[in-house]
Amino acid sequence: MPASSGSKSTTKASAKAAQDAPENYDAALRELEELVSQLDAGQLPLEELLGRYRRGAELLNFCRGRLEAVEQQIKVLEGDSLQPWEDD
C-alpha cells in the first residue's frame, strides 16, 4: 500500500529537523554565537536575516532544553533539591 502524501511530508520534515539539529550543546552554542555576530553586523538582506533569526530561535530552544535536562538530572542526584555551595 503506498504511503500517503501526508506521511511523506511528515517524514521529510522529521528528516530535515534531525539533519538541522545540532550535535550537542557546545555545537549549538557555537552556531548561535556565530549567528548573533552575523545579525549584529547588520549586513544581511531581509530574507536571510529572517532565516537566521529563526535558526537562532531554534538553537536557543535546543540549548534551553539541554540545560533544563541537566538541571533535572542534578536535582535527582541531589535528592530533588539543589544544595547550597559549602565553602570550607
C-alpha positions as CSV (number, residue, x, y, z in Angstrom):
1,M,0.0,0.0,0.0
2,P,1.6,3.4,-1.0
3,A,2.3,5.9,1.7
4,S,0.0,8.9,1.7
5,S,1.4,12.3,0.8
6,G,0.8,13.5,4.4
7,S,3.1,10.8,5.8
8,K,5.7,11.7,3.2
9,S,5.7,15.4,4.2
10,T,5.9,14.4,7.9
11,T,8.8,12.1,7.1
12,K,10.6,14.8,5.2
13,A,10.0,17.3,8.0
14,S,11.3,14.9,10.6
15,A,14.4,14.1,8.5
16,K,15.1,17.9,7.9
17,A,14.7,18.6,11.7
18,A,17.1,15.7,12.5
19,Q,19.6,16.9,9.9
20,D,19.4,20.5,11.2
21,A,19.6,19.5,14.9
22,P,23.0,20.4,16.4
23,E,25.3,17.5,17.5
24,N,25.4,18.8,21.1
25,Y,25.1,21.8,23.4
26,D,28.5,23.1,22.5
27,A,27.9,22.9,18.8
28,A,24.6,24.7,19.2
29,L,26.2,27.4,21.3
30,R,29.0,28.0,18.8
31,E,26.5,28.2,15.9
32,L,24.3,30.6,17.9
33,E,27.2,32.9,18.7
34,E,28.1,33.0,15.0
35,L,24.6,33.8,14.1
36,V,24.4,36.6,16.7
37,S,27.6,38.1,15.2
38,Q,26.2,38.0,11.7
39,L,22.9,39.6,12.9
40,D,24.8,42.3,14.8
41,A,26.8,43.2,11.7
42,G,23.6,44.3,10.0
43,Q,24.8,43.4,6.5
44,L,22.3,40.7,5.6
45,P,19.4,41.0,3.2
46,L,16.0,40.9,4.9
47,E,15.2,37.3,3.9
48,E,18.5,36.0,5.1
49,L,18.1,38.0,8.3
50,L,14.7,36.4,9.0
51,G,16.0,32.9,8.2
52,R,19.0,33.3,10.5
53,Y,16.8,34.7,13.3
54,R,14.6,31.6,13.0
55,R,17.6,29.4,13.2
56,G,18.8,31.3,16.2
57,A,15.5,30.8,17.9
58,E,15.7,27.0,17.2
59,L,19.2,26.9,18.6
60,L,18.2,28.8,21.7
61,N,15.3,26.4,22.4
62,F,17.7,23.5,21.9
63,C,20.2,25.0,24.4
64,R,17.5,25.7,26.9
65,G,16.2,22.2,26.6
66,R,19.6,20.7,27.3
67,L,20.2,23.0,30.3
68,E,16.8,22.1,31.7
69,A,17.6,18.4,31.3
70,V,20.9,18.8,33.1
71,E,19.2,20.7,35.9
72,Q,16.7,17.9,36.3
73,Q,19.5,15.3,36.5
74,I,21.3,17.4,39.1
75,K,18.1,17.6,41.2
76,V,17.7,13.9,41.1
77,L,21.3,13.4,42.2
78,E,20.8,16.0,45.0
79,G,17.6,14.4,46.2
80,D,15.2,16.8,44.3
81,S,16.6,19.9,45.8
82,L,19.7,21.8,44.9
83,Q,22.2,22.0,47.8
84,P,23.9,25.3,48.7
85,W,27.5,25.6,47.9
86,E,29.6,25.0,51.0
87,D,32.9,26.9,51.1
88,D,35.3,25.1,53.5
